């Protein structure tokens, strides 16, 4: 219950402006390593948030498929000394949230706590980092849980369609693999694999720290230094980029379904965040990410009645850039829906957008910006994304201005330059 209250308090820390006293990029120095610290001071509620991110620890860097997610799950099982349940009880009884997560590039630890429990929260994070629960019991439980989850997805047709699409468009790259791995890959992971992987990725040279809330920054940095200084300096990770294949393909899985699940994607050549992000976002919104009112929704649902909902959008990050879309339709409408998708996107790229569509997109995007800045964690994560992209922490202000000033000719020239979006590959799940 106390953790629930903490979550509620943390989630409603909305106010910016006068409530935010400081917003900065600073550094923590350990062993000649300069660790970036992104900080936002908010005294609206007596709570704190800390996230320690290890870049280079995500799924694209794992030597065995599923190892990054497996390692994160195992670290959720407490310390060797206290075990899973005693460690979890200590978190619970002190209203501390401590979570371990991973992504494509990074591996991270997130702390949420009430102000008077900051010392305890950081101490427990230090214990987890220095004394993970590397026991056979914790390892076997982790393997059982992940295997059970993967088995539960055997009849999740969205999951199947998405994974098959990744195998098709990212063949021969780490992105072809499911983030959690599959039954065979999980079976091959050993406890020593986890130990070796964590020893390699939990290094000072690849850390970025996010700190926010009612916190005295310098004192908190000193506390974090005391729990991180045992880590090795390590080797700086090298970022990687993977693009989908230009070859058009199609893959079909036969499952006992009453609907056709259709997932589709294509290359999207994205060059530069500062030059193109605002144009790509508006293009994506009008094309299909906005739901009702988007070009693809109007054509597929409203005009042709082929699906209840359909989405198509750009995926842009430091690892990849491509388009992605999906819909469900009646089995007998599968071929018509696929042809309609191809026609709609081809028309969009060829004829581009109207002034009315651009004005409507601007109004919605700019009007909804405040919703993406509601919570402290949202704002800190957004600043981290900007930092990771090599942009200023407050680049969203610049982005907002660029969207506001975007002209119709500029947007249409940009859309017409992306003819590669027509190179659509499809992953389909249907009954016989």
Number of C-alpha atoms within 10 A of each C-alpha: 9 12 18 13 11 18 17 11 17 22 14 13 20 20 15 17 7 10 14 17 12 12 16 13 16 14 15 17 14 17 12 10 15 16 17 17 21 23 23 25 21 25 19 17 16 16 23 27 24 25 23 20 23 23 26 26 28 22 26 26 22 19 12 18 23 24 27 30 23 23 24 20 21 24 25 21 25 25 26 17 13 17 17 18 12 14 19 18 12 15 19 16 11 17 21 27 19 21 16 19 19 22 16 20 21 20 25 21 21 17 20 26 28 22 16 12 16 22 13 15 25 22 16 21 22 19 18 23 20 15 15 22 22 19 15 11 12 23 21 13 15 20 20 14 13 20 18 12 13 18 13 10 12 11 12 12 21 18 14 20 24 23 18 24 26 21 20 22 28 17 14 11 15 20 21 18 21 19 21 19 21 16 16 10 14 20 12 12 18 14 16 10 16 21 13 10 19 19 13 14 26 23 23 24 22 23 23 22 24 21 24 26 27 20 20 11 17 11 10 15 16 13 16 20 15 13 18 20 14 15 16 15 16 15 13 14 16 9 12 12 11 15 17 24 18 15 12 14 16 15 15 16 15 11 17 11 15 11 19 23 24 25 29 24 28 25 26 24 18 18 10 9 18 14 11 15 17 22 22 20 20 21 24 21 25 27 27 23 23 21 17 16 18 20 23 27 27 18 18 23 16 15 9 13 15 21 16 12 18 26 22 27 21 24 18 17 14 15 15 17 20 22 20 23 21 21 22 21 21 15 17 11 15 20 12 13 24 19 10 17 23 15 14 20 21 16 14 20 22 15 12 21 20 13 11 10 19 20 14 13 22 20 13 12 17 14 10 11 13 10 10 10 17 16 16 25 24 15 19 23 15 18 25 23 17 17 18 15 15 12 15 16 21 16 17 16 11 13 19 16 13 17 20 15 11 17 14 17 13 10 20 20 13 16 23 15 13 15 15 16 23 21 17 24 22 23 25 25 26 21 13 9
